[in-house]
Amino acid sequence: MKVVILGLGYVGSVASAAFARSGHEVLGLDINREVVSNLASGNVVGFEPGLKELLASGLASGRLRLAHVDDPADRSADLVMVCVGTPSLASGGANLAYVRSALEWAIRNVSGASAVVMKSTVPPGTGKRLKAQFLDAAGIGYVSNPEFLREGNAVHDWFHPDRIVIGASSPIALKRMKALYHDMEAPVVATDVTSAEMIKYAANAFLATKIAFVNEIANLCERLDAHIDDVTHGIGLDPRIGSNYLRPGLGYGGSCFPKDVRALDFLSTSNGHSFELLRSVITVNNRQRLLPLLALREVFGALQGVKVAVLGIAFKPDTDDTRDAPALDLVPLLVEEGMEVRAYDPAADARKVLPPEAKVCGSVAEAVEGAQAVVLATEWREIVSSDWAAAARRMAPPRLLFDGRNALDPDAMARLGFEYRGVGRRGTILATSNTSAGSMGRALSD
Ligand SMILES: NC(=O)c1ccc[n+]([C@@H]2O[C@H](COP(=O)([O-])OP(=O)(O)OC[C@H]3O[C@@H](n4cnc5c(N)ncnc54)[C@H](O)[C@@H]3O)[C@@H](O)[C@H]2O)c1
């Protein structure tokens, strides 16, 4: 099958290379020449294990071509797939300007396509409107085919999907889509366009709610000296709940959850429904990001001149994506309070996204040198497994360690001389200060 893919970012680059691997003839196009030349020379966005190799084999096979939208190319296709960004507007609604211009471009420039496939995340109801506005007159069908891959695991997730959601406007479009995914072993959820769009938003909103919920439980544990690690273990064993997305911390960030949750809230309001639960999720998530600031104030009082290391700027490990990362809210606040901030991330270009007052360091060791406090904001393996004994020696008292991801062992850190704070873990240290037993020991000692 011949597929034109518009947008070669995190999703489009993986989709292009993966469809080529599945035997399709793919033309991947972007409006940004740098994006195209980077991909063509093996410089992939983020840290996607396997993507470089997948792109290289696709290009070598001749089934994958990458180009700028203005470059001359054979633009005939069976399907056009849209993978452009849908960022937030100031209102919280989704900005569909990129989607619209991609559709307009496709109608003018691609010949033979029977349907436009929307992989970008667009609010429920969008597809119906786009179809009526742009496609019906041209006799082109529409398919909503939301994507669920996770950055850092994108290639694996692509080839091992939990489900393939297809909201097709016609039986022929559905048949084409099944042929597109011919080699995937996953349940196909075939539905109408709006329901497919809603599946994507409902999935992200549910996961964001789970994160906000466990953060609220952690905040309560903090006040009641309960052990959040034991609580999440205890509820996570219930198969109706499950243990994923139950780790408390600085909250969700990234290019999807924050904008999609905001967009669903805006969509609800603009359709006469006040989605109170989602509002609370947004409030809780915004509040979680401030926890390190509150702990710093509690320990130091005035923060002017206090040296703090912030470790992890990307919104999660194994990506260089800093979109809506908690550190991007936190660091400017710390700078505002007069703190000397030293930041480190193994992959993200921190200089581009942090205020100039923050010093960007090349290693954990450099960042913690002379610092009185350290905030672990992203649980990169490199950061979690760094030499914390050496870090303690490099730091100055009181060695406040705010573990914003509950990724470190509180007792071990306390033994190294840190004043350890986690999220909902205050009771953990108190209860275990006389024992080196693990969580079973804690449970038995209660
Ligand atoms: N990043 C993820 O993990 C993820 C996961 C699931 C779904 N999504 C959704 O997929 C969509 C794309 O996300 P992303 O992270 O890949 O975005 P991105 O910002 O990384 O990439 C978008 C690309 O589209 C290009 N572009 C913009 N307008 C174009 C046009 N008219 N023609 C061709 N190219 C154009 C941009 O130059 C950019 O390279 C979004 O709607 C997002 O919500 C993302």
The ligand as a MOL file (V3000), in Angstrom:
LIG
                    3D

  0  0  0     0  0            999 V3000
M  V30 BEGIN CTAB
M  V30 COUNTS 44 48 0 0 0
M  V30 BEGIN ATOM
M  V30 1 N 4.6500 12.3210 21.3210 0
M  V30 2 C 3.9470 11.2770 21.6930 0
M  V30 3 O 4.3980 10.4300 22.4750 0
M  V30 4 C 2.5240 11.0800 21.1740 0
M  V30 5 C 1.8480 9.8950 21.4770 0
M  V30 6 C 0.5640 9.7130 20.9920 0
M  V30 7 C -0.0460 10.7140 20.2390 0
M  V30 8 N 0.6330 11.8730 19.9930 0 CHG=1
M  V30 9 C -0.0410 12.8930 19.1830 0
M  V30 10 O 0.5070 12.8370 17.8620 0
M  V30 11 C 0.5780 14.1500 17.2850 0
M  V30 12 C 2.0150 14.4400 16.8890 0
M  V30 13 O 2.8000 14.4700 18.0560 0
M  V30 14 P 4.3960 14.5560 18.0070 0
M  V30 15 O 4.8650 14.4660 19.4200 0
M  V30 16 O 4.9110 13.6100 16.9920 0 CHG=-1
M  V30 17 O 4.5590 16.0620 17.4520 0
M  V30 18 P 5.9220 16.7860 17.0460 0
M  V30 19 O 5.7250 18.1990 17.4230 0
M  V30 20 O 7.0830 16.0270 17.5690 0
M  V30 21 O 5.9630 16.6380 15.4540 0
M  V30 22 C 5.0650 17.2490 14.5920 0
M  V30 23 C 5.7730 17.4460 13.2610 0
M  V30 24 O 4.8150 17.8750 12.3060 0
M  V30 25 C 5.4600 18.7980 11.4290 0
M  V30 26 N 4.4170 19.5450 10.7040 0
M  V30 27 C 3.6250 20.5570 11.1500 0
M  V30 28 N 2.7690 20.9420 10.1870 0
M  V30 29 C 3.0080 20.1450 9.1100 0
M  V30 30 C 2.4500 20.0340 7.8130 0
M  V30 31 N 1.4340 20.8290 7.4260 0
M  V30 32 N 2.9370 19.1140 6.9650 0
M  V30 33 C 3.9540 18.3000 7.3410 0
M  V30 34 N 4.5290 18.3630 8.5540 0
M  V30 35 C 4.0690 19.2610 9.4300 0
M  V30 36 C 6.3420 19.6010 12.3570 0
M  V30 37 O 7.3590 20.2810 11.6660 0
M  V30 38 C 6.8650 18.5090 13.2880 0
M  V30 39 O 8.0810 17.9600 12.8320 0
M  V30 40 C 0.0250 15.0960 18.3520 0
M  V30 41 O -1.3400 15.3200 18.1090 0
M  V30 42 C 0.1980 14.3170 19.6360 0
M  V30 43 O -0.7320 14.7070 20.6330 0
M  V30 44 C 1.9040 12.0700 20.4200 0
M  V30 END ATOM
M  V30 BEGIN BOND
M  V30 1 1 1 2
M  V30 2 2 2 3
M  V30 3 1 2 4
M  V30 4 1 4 5
M  V30 5 2 4 44
M  V30 6 2 5 6
M  V30 7 1 6 7
M  V30 8 2 7 8
M  V30 9 1 8 9
M  V30 10 1 8 44
M  V30 11 1 9 10
M  V30 12 1 9 42
M  V30 13 1 10 11
M  V30 14 1 11 12
M  V30 15 1 11 40
M  V30 16 1 12 13
M  V30 17 1 13 14
M  V30 18 2 14 15
M  V30 19 1 14 16
M  V30 20 1 14 17
M  V30 21 1 17 18
M  V30 22 2 18 19
M  V30 23 1 18 20
M  V30 24 1 18 21
M  V30 25 1 21 22
M  V30 26 1 22 23
M  V30 27 1 23 24
M  V30 28 1 23 38
M  V30 29 1 24 25
M  V30 30 1 25 26
M  V30 31 1 25 36
M  V30 32 1 26 27
M  V30 33 1 26 35
M  V30 34 2 27 28
M  V30 35 1 28 29
M  V30 36 1 29 30
M  V30 37 2 29 35
M  V30 38 1 30 31
M  V30 39 2 30 32
M  V30 40 1 32 33
M  V30 41 2 33 34
M  V30 42 1 34 35
M  V30 43 1 36 37
M  V30 44 1 36 38
M  V30 45 1 38 39
M  V30 46 1 40 41
M  V30 47 1 40 42
M  V30 48 1 42 43
M  V30 END BOND
M  V30 END CTAB
M  END
